Amino acid sequence: MAKKEVRILKGKAIASLLNAMEAFNSPRDEGRSTSILLHLQHSFEMLLKATLVHLGEDVFDDQLGRSIGFESCVKKASQHPKVKLSASDAGTLRAIDAMRDDEQHWYNQVSEQLLYLHARAGITLIDDLLHLVFQERLASYLPHRVLPVSAEAPRDVALILDEEYAEIARLLQPGRRAGYEARARIRTLLAMEAHFEAETRVSQRDVGRVERGIKKGESRETVFPKLHDLSTSIDGEGITLKLRFTKSLDAPPVRYAADEAVPAAAIREVDLHRKYHRSKADLAKALDLSTARSAALRAHLGIDNDPACLHEFTFGSQIHPRYSDKAFALMKEAVRSLDIDAIWKAHRSRRNGKTYECTAAGCKADRPADSDL
């Protein structure tokens, strides 16, 4: 049954990719960007699910009884040892998904060069996945006469972003009455921050802050600090052209919102409830551990001391700790590689005057606990 499911999912992935390519090369402009982004995102979701099923991974949510969504597919593919989707490739997928999300549920405006870069990078990644997992090449699904996407030669992404930023500033000039178009372009640049930030959802408040920053004459690097790191790697030409998004090697460190020197326009609101959405009980259930063993594993890994893993929400006098997907991923890997029973015993035995060092082979006494004091 799994082989048949893989064949169906992969067939849907290729069909959606062909639809995206047809839309890209279409002479019709009406609805073109929408079709490209919808079909390209669907192609990736189907291919990632085909990949995961082929590798024996479960792609269904036990609680909902439905297949997992796009972001969960990206996370699973990034964590799987045989796929190891890189951070840059995961960022490309999330940026395409974020632009698709705006296009499907509201509206944005993606310039031709930005659309080309993401479509071309998407095709490169699909070819890479087909070859890595199925030992196939995308070219085998295309007639020799067909180029995946036809366009002018790709240009440096930094120049494209500068031109886009300048165009937004021009549209926002007094008397232009083109604010709706400027905000549509702003939404696209905010969506592109998904190249570096997993939890990217464009809000009206983010758009408003960016618009105010641009009207004040602030630079692109100030308003969109993450995009200053974005670069592209291009190899080959014609049907063999490979394009990938990368992080610029000479880019300065990104400043964070905690830095008071960062203008408000550079700060993206993050839905903490969306990022930290697992309770202690949820973690234990998802890992198929008792709450006590789950607590011992959290202590062993230092999960509760990592702000990227734990956030405490305060409601009146009550404090509710919640955990992120990063916490779950670290604990899931530990369940696979460590002896959980040994960790649990070591956790309990600390009160008896010993500490323990735990590996895949088990735990052994290290030194008296009071030597840590």
Residue pairs with C-beta under 8 A, 6 or more apart in sequence:
2 53
2 54
2 56
5 50
5 53
6 50
6 53
6 54
9 46
9 47
9 49
9 50
9 53
10 46
10 47
10 50
10 134
12 42
12 46
13 43
13 44
13 46
13 47
13 50
13 126
14 43
14 141
16 39
16 40
16 42
16 43
16 46
17 39
17 40
17 43
17 123
17 126
17 138
18 141
19 35
19 39
20 35
20 36
20 39
20 40
20 43
20 119
20 122
21 123
21 146
21 148
21 149
23 32
23 35
23 36
23 39
24 32
24 36
24 115
24 116
24 119
24 149
24 150
24 151
25 149
25 150
26 32
26 35
33 103
33 109
33 110
33 115
34 103
34 104
36 115
36 119
37 96
37 99
37 100
37 103
37 104
37 110
38 100
38 103
38 104
40 96
40 100
40 118
40 119
40 122
41 70
41 96
41 97
41 100
43 122
43 126
44 70
44 93
44 96
44 97
44 122
44 125
44 126
45 69
45 70
45 73
47 126
47 129
47 130
48 70
48 73
48 74
48 76
48 77
48 129
49 59
49 67
49 73
51 77
51 83
51 129
51 133
52 59
52 73
52 76
52 77
52 80
53 59
54 133
54 134
55 80
55 82
55 83
55 133
57 76
57 80
59 67
59 68
59 73
59 76
60 66
60 67
60 68
61 67
61 68
61 72
68 76
70 93
70 97
71 94
71 97
71 198
74 85
74 90
74 93
74 94
75 325
75 329
77 83
77 85
77 90
78 84
78 85
78 86
78 87
78 90
79 329
79 332
79 333
82 133
83 129
83 132
83 133
85 93
88 195
88 244
88 245
88 246
88 247
89 125
89 128
89 244
90 198
91 194
91 195
91 196
91 245
92 118
92 121
92 122
92 125
92 195
92 244
92 245
93 125
94 194
94 195
94 198
94 200
95 118
95 191
95 192
95 193
95 194
95 195
95 200
95 245
96 118
96 122
97 194
98 191
98 192
98 193
98 194
98 200
98 201
98 202
99 108
99 110
99 118
99 188
99 191
99 192
101 191
101 201
101 202
102 108
102 187
102 188
102 191
102 202
103 110
106 187
107 184
107 187
108 184
108 185
108 187
108 188
108 191
108 202
109 181
109 184
109 185
109 187
109 188
110 118
110 188
111 160
111 163
111 164
111 185
111 188
112 151
113 154
113 155
113 160
114 160
114 164
114 188
114 192
116 149
116 151
116 152
116 154
117 154
117 157
117 160
117 232
117 243
117 245
119 149
120 148
120 149
120 151
120 154
120 241
120 243
121 232
121 243
121 244
121 245
123 138
123 148
123 149
124 241
124 242
124 243
124 244
125 244
126 138
127 137
127 138
127 139
127 242
130 136
130 137
130 138
131 137
138 148
139 239
142 148
142 239
146 239
147 238
147 239
148 239
154 232
154 234
154 243
156 232
157 230
157 231
157 232
157 245
158 230
158 231
158 248
161 189
161 220
161 224
161 227
161 230
162 220
164 185
164 188
164 189
165 189
165 214
165 220
165 223
165 224
167 185
168 182
168 185
168 186
168 189
168 214
169 214
170 176
171 178
171 179
171 181
171 182
171 185
172 178
172 179
172 182
172 211
172 214
172 215
179 211
182 211
182 214
183 207
183 211
186 207
186 210
186 211
186 214
187 202
187 207
189 210
189 224
189 227
190 200
190 202
190 206
190 207
190 210
190 224
190 268
191 200
191 202
192 227
192 230
193 200
193 224
193 226
193 227
193 268
194 200
195 226
195 227
195 230
195 245
196 226
196 229
196 230
196 247
196 254
197 226
197 268
199 270
199 271
199 274
199 275
200 268
201 271
201 274
203 269
205 269
206 268
206 269
209 264
209 265
209 267
210 223
210 224
210 265
212 264
212 265
213 222
213 223
213 263
213 264
213 265
213 266
214 223
214 265
216 265
218 263
218 265
220 227
220 228
221 228
222 263
222 265
222 266
223 263
223 265
223 266
224 266
225 254
225 255
225 262
225 266
226 254
228 248
228 251
228 252
228 254
229 247
229 248
229 251
229 254
230 245
230 247
230 248
231 245
231 246
231 247
231 248
231 249
231 251
232 243
232 244
232 245
232 246
233 242
233 243
233 244
233 245
233 246
234 241
234 242
234 243
235 241
235 242
236 242
255 261
255 262
255 266
256 262
257 266
257 267
257 268
272 311
272 313
273 313
273 322
275 311
275 324
275 325
276 310
276 311
276 313
276 322
276 323
276 324
277 322
277 324
278 286
278 322
278 323
278 324
278 325
278 327
278 328
279 320
279 321
279 322
279 323
280 291
280 294
280 295
280 321
280 323
281 291
282 323
283 294
283 298
283 323
283 327
283 328
283 331
284 290
284 291
284 293
284 294
286 328
287 294
287 297
287 328
287 331
287 332
287 335
289 297
289 335
289 340
292 344
293 340
293 341
293 343
293 344
294 331
295 347
296 340
296 343
296 344
296 346
296 347
296 348
297 303
297 331
297 334
297 335
297 340
297 343
298 304
298 327
298 331
299 347
300 334
300 338
300 343
300 346
300 347
300 358
301 330
301 331
301 334
303 309
303 310
303 323
303 327
303 330
303 331
304 310
304 321
306 326
306 327
308 324
308 326
309 323
309 324
309 326
309 327
309 330
310 321
310 322
310 323
310 324
310 327
311 321
311 322
311 324
312 319
312 320
312 321
312 322
313 319
313 320
313 321
313 322
314 320
334 340
337 360
338 358
338 359
338 360
339 358
339 359
339 360
339 361
339 362
339 363
342 356
342 358
342 362
342 363
343 356
343 358
343 363
345 356
345 363
346 355
346 356
346 358
346 363
349 356
350 356
350 369
353 368
353 369
353 370
354 365
354 366
354 367
354 368
354 369
355 365
355 366
355 367
355 368
355 369
355 372
356 363
356 364
356 365
356 366
357 363
357 364
357 366
